[in-house]
């Protein structure tokens, strides 16, 4: 289960991407979570996914 708070979710997702996954899509498939839902939550705190850096910035 992913954290519900957007700021905590940001930290969790970026750590997962850095340590375990080569892309947001890979992470979402592996964890069976909605990629668009994560992106919407990150937009709420003015972050968006940067595929080049493989993190939300």
C-alpha distances in whole Angstrom, upper triangle without the diagonal:
4,7,9,12,14,15,13,11,14,14,11,12,16,15,13,16,19,18,17,17,20,19,16,17,17,13,12,14,13,9,10,9,12,14,16,13,12,16,17,15,17,20,20,20,23,21,21,20,23,23,26,24,21,19,19,22
4,6,9,10,12,9,7,10,11,8,9,12,13,11,14,16,16,16,16,19,17,14,15,16,12,11,14,13,9,11,8,11,12,14,11,9,13,14,12,13,16,16,16,19,17,18,17,20,21,24,22,18,16,16,19
4,6,8,9,6,5,9,10,8,9,13,13,13,15,17,18,18,18,21,19,16,18,18,15,14,17,16,13,14,12,13,14,15,12,10,14,14,11,12,15,15,14,17,16,17,17,21,22,24,22,19,17,15,18
4,6,9,8,7,10,12,11,12,15,16,16,18,20,21,21,21,23,21,18,19,20,17,16,19,19,15,16,13,13,14,15,11,10,13,12,9,11,14,12,13,16,16,17,18,21,23,26,24,21,18,16,19
4,6,5,6,9,10,10,12,14,15,16,18,20,21,22,22,24,22,19,21,22,19,18,21,21,18,19,16,16,16,16,13,11,13,12,9,10,13,11,10,14,14,16,17,21,23,25,23,21,17,15,17
4,6,5,6,9,10,10,12,14,15,16,18,20,20,20,22,19,16,19,20,17,16,20,20,17,18,15,15,14,14,11,9,10,10,6,6,9,8,7,10,10,12,14,17,19,22,20,18,14,12,13
4,5,5,7,9,10,11,13,14,16,17,19,20,20,22,20,17,20,21,18,18,22,22,19,21,17,17,17,17,14,12,13,13,9,8,11,10,8,10,10,13,14,17,20,21,19,17,14,11,12
4,5,5,6,9,10,11,12,14,15,17,18,18,21,19,17,20,20,17,17,20,20,17,19,16,17,16,17,15,12,14,14,11,10,14,13,11,14,13,15,16,18,20,22,19,18,14,13,14
4,5,5,6,8,10,10,12,14,15,16,16,18,16,13,16,17,13,13,17,17,14,15,13,13,13,14,11,8,11,12,8,8,12,12,11,13,11,13,13,16,18,20,18,15,12,11,13
4,5,5,6,8,10,11,12,14,15,15,17,15,12,15,17,14,14,18,18,15,17,14,15,13,14,13,9,10,12,9,7,10,11,9,11,8,10,10,13,15,17,14,13,9,7,9
4,6,5,6,9,10,11,12,14,15,16,16,14,17,17,14,15,19,18,16,18,16,17,16,17,16,12,14,15,13,11,14,14,12,14,11,13,13,15,17,18,15,13,10,9,11
4,6,5,6,9,10,11,12,12,15,14,12,15,15,12,13,16,15,13,15,13,15,14,16,15,11,13,15,13,12,16,16,15,16,14,15,14,16,17,19,16,13,11,11,13
4,5,5,6,9,10,10,10,12,11,9,12,12,9,10,13,13,11,13,11,13,11,13,12,9,11,13,11,10,14,15,14,15,12,12,10,13,13,16,13,10,8,8,11
4,5,5,6,9,10,10,11,10,9,13,13,10,12,16,15,14,17,15,16,13,16,15,12,12,15,13,11,14,16,14,15,11,11,10,11,12,13,10,8,5,6,9
4,5,5,6,8,9,12,12,12,15,14,11,14,16,15,14,17,16,18,16,18,18,14,16,18,16,14,18,19,17,18,15,15,13,14,15,16,12,10,9,10,13
4,5,5,5,7,10,10,9,12,11,8,10,13,11,10,14,13,15,14,17,16,13,15,18,16,15,18,20,19,19,16,16,13,14,14,16,13,10,9,11,14
4,6,6,5,7,7,7,10,9,7,10,12,12,12,15,14,15,13,16,16,13,14,17,16,14,17,20,18,18,15,14,11,11,10,12,10,7,6,9,12
4,6,7,8,9,10,13,12,11,14,16,15,15,18,17,19,17,19,20,16,17,20,19,17,20,22,20,20,16,15,13,12,12,12,9,7,7,11,13
4,7,9,11,12,15,13,11,14,16,14,14,18,18,20,18,21,21,18,19,23,21,19,23,24,23,23,19,19,16,16,15,15,13,11,11,14,16
4,7,9,11,12,9,8,12,13,10,11,15,15,18,16,20,20,17,19,22,21,20,23,25,24,24,20,19,16,16,15,16,14,11,12,15,18
4,6,7,9,6,6,9,10,9,11,13,14,16,14,17,18,15,16,20,20,18,21,23,23,22,19,17,14,14,12,13,12,9,10,13,17
4,7,8,7,8,11,12,11,14,16,16,17,14,17,19,16,17,20,21,19,21,24,23,22,19,16,13,12,9,10,10,7,10,13,16
4,5,5,6,9,10,11,12,14,13,14,11,14,16,13,13,17,17,16,18,21,21,20,16,13,10,10,7,9,9,6,8,11,14
4,5,5,6,9,10,11,12,10,10,7,10,12,10,10,13,14,13,15,18,18,17,14,11,8,9,8,11,11,7,8,9,13
4,5,5,6,9,10,10,10,9,7,10,12,11,11,15,16,15,17,20,20,20,17,14,11,12,10,13,14,10,12,13,16
4,6,5,6,9,10,10,11,10,13,15,13,14,18,18,18,20,23,23,23,19,17,13,14,12,14,15,11,13,15,18
4,5,5,6,8,8,10,9,12,13,11,13,16,16,15,18,20,21,21,17,16,13,14,13,15,15,11,11,13,17
4,5,5,5,5,6,6,10,10,9,11,14,14,14,17,19,20,20,17,15,13,15,14,17,17,13,13,14,18
4,6,5,7,8,9,12,13,13,14,17,18,18,20,23,24,24,21,19,16,18,16,19,19,15,16,17,21
4,6,8,11,11,15,15,14,16,19,19,19,22,24,25,25,22,20,18,19,17,20,20,16,17,18,22
4,6,9,10,14,13,12,15,17,17,17,20,22,22,24,21,19,17,19,18,21,20,16,16,17,21
4,7,9,12,12,12,15,17,17,18,20,22,23,24,22,20,18,21,19,23,22,18,18,19,23
4,6,9,8,8,11,13,13,14,17,18,19,21,18,17,16,18,18,21,21,17,16,16,20
4,6,5,7,9,10,11,13,15,16,18,19,17,15,14,17,17,21,20,17,16,16,19
4,5,5,6,9,10,11,12,15,16,16,14,12,10,14,13,17,17,14,13,12,16
4,5,5,6,9,10,10,13,15,15,13,11,11,14,14,18,18,16,15,13,16
4,5,5,6,9,10,11,13,14,13,12,12,16,17,20,20,17,16,14,17
4,5,5,6,9,10,11,12,11,10,10,13,14,18,17,14,12,10,13
4,5,5,6,9,10,10,8,7,7,11,12,16,15,13,11,9,11
4,5,5,7,9,10,9,9,10,14,16,19,19,17,15,12,14
4,5,5,7,9,9,9,11,15,17,20,19,17,14,11,13
4,5,6,6,5,6,8,12,14,17,16,14,11,8,9
4,5,5,5,6,9,12,15,18,17,16,13,10,10
4,6,8,10,13,16,19,21,20,19,16,12,13
4,6,9,12,15,18,20,18,18,14,11,10
4,7,10,13,16,18,17,16,13,10,8
4,7,9,13,15,13,13,10,6,5
4,6,10,12,11,11,8,5,6
4,6,9,8,7,6,4,6
4,5,6,6,6,6,7
4,5,5,7,9,10
4,6,8,10,11
4,5,8,9
4,7,9
4,6
4
